[in-house]
Structures are given as structure tokens and as C-alpha cells.
Amino acid sequence: MLRASITLLLMIAAFNCNASQCVKVDLFVKHDVTLKNTNDHPCGVVATQCRTSLPMLHKYLDTIWAYELGVNGELVNKWPIPVDAQVYEVTDDSIVAAYPNYKGHLNGWEKPNFVRIQKSGRIKKNGPVKKSSFVMEDCTALVEKTLNNTDLICQKFKDATSGKLRILAYPTVCA
């Protein structure tokens, strides 16, 4: 009964928000948890929720992270990101990420959703941006040294405000 009540409260909180303030995103559901509005995904089960922030720590949802690394591999920042997100821009303490929009599109990347994400996890809708100048590069050693993970892609971006070089690592789109 308690678990059902918690699930109902999560559903109400997830969908009871002003449409202009919330952003519909997919988030991975932890194993052995049953939530409504879930779909099978190649990498697990996702819950589609309307949110004003992405979870930093959550009892029922797994958080996916985009990490900023320093030139020596030190962890500088991290941002929670939606399932299948790709980073398009870095600006000061926020990133802009795109993720598939399947509403009316067979290929969700034809007109993707864009969202601006603060380090705090706060999110808001963002218009399409031109892809920041970035260079795909093999930084497996840097990611492995810092995060003990070789399954992340690594990109160098120019900060859209300062022009400073920023290194980001995040999971590839799951297929």
C-alpha cells in the first residue's frame, strides 16, 4: 500500500505542472520498480515525466550524468541529463542538450527537443541551437582515470559565452 501511494504521488508530481514550466523527458527506471507512463527502451525501462528539474538522487529513477573534466582529468562539474541526450552547447554553469522527439516523427532526431540544464538539475525548454564547435576525440584514458568508465563519449566544446575550452564526457545514445 505504501509503495502504491508513493507511486501515485510521483505520478501526480510528475504531471501536475504548468505546461509552460515543465519539460517532458524520459528517465531510466531502477530495477524492480513499477511506475506508470513507462516504455521499454533498448537500455532498460524509461518513465516519461513532466519535470522542472532532473533528479540528482532518486529512489525510483536512475540519473544519467554529463561530466566536465579538467585538462588533467579532474572532475570540474556534472549535470543530470535525460535519456539519449546529446550535448550541443556549454555556457557558464549550464549545458544545452538535445534528445529525441518522437511526437509526430518516426525518426526522433528530425526535430529534437532542446533543454537547458543547470548544475542544480533545473531544466527549461530551449530553442534549437547551432551545434557548438566541438571535436570528437579519444579521451578514454582521461575518462577512465577520473570516472573509471570507458563507455562515455568525450567532446571538447568552446564555451558559448567565454570561448574557454571545456571537456565533456557523457553516455552515447542507446540503441
Secondary structure as GFF3:
##gff-version 3
##sequence-region A 1 175
A	DSSP	alpha_helix	2	15	.	.	.	ID=ss1
A	DSSP	beta_strand	23	29	.	.	.	ID=ss2
A	DSSP	beta_strand	38	41	.	.	.	ID=ss3
A	DSSP	beta_strand	44	51	.	.	.	ID=ss4
A	DSSP	beta_strand	61	62	.	.	.	ID=ss5
A	DSSP	beta_strand	64	69	.	.	.	ID=ss6
A	DSSP	beta_strand	75	81	.	.	.	ID=ss7
A	DSSP	beta_strand	86	91	.	.	.	ID=ss8
A	DSSP	beta_strand	94	99	.	.	.	ID=ss9
A	DSSP	beta_strand	113	118	.	.	.	ID=ss10
A	DSSP	beta_strand	123	125	.	.	.	ID=ss11
A	DSSP	beta_strand	134	136	.	.	.	ID=ss12
A	DSSP	alpha_helix	140	147	.	.	.	ID=ss13
A	DSSP	beta_strand	152	158	.	.	.	ID=ss14
A	DSSP	beta_strand	165	171	.	.	.	ID=ss15
###
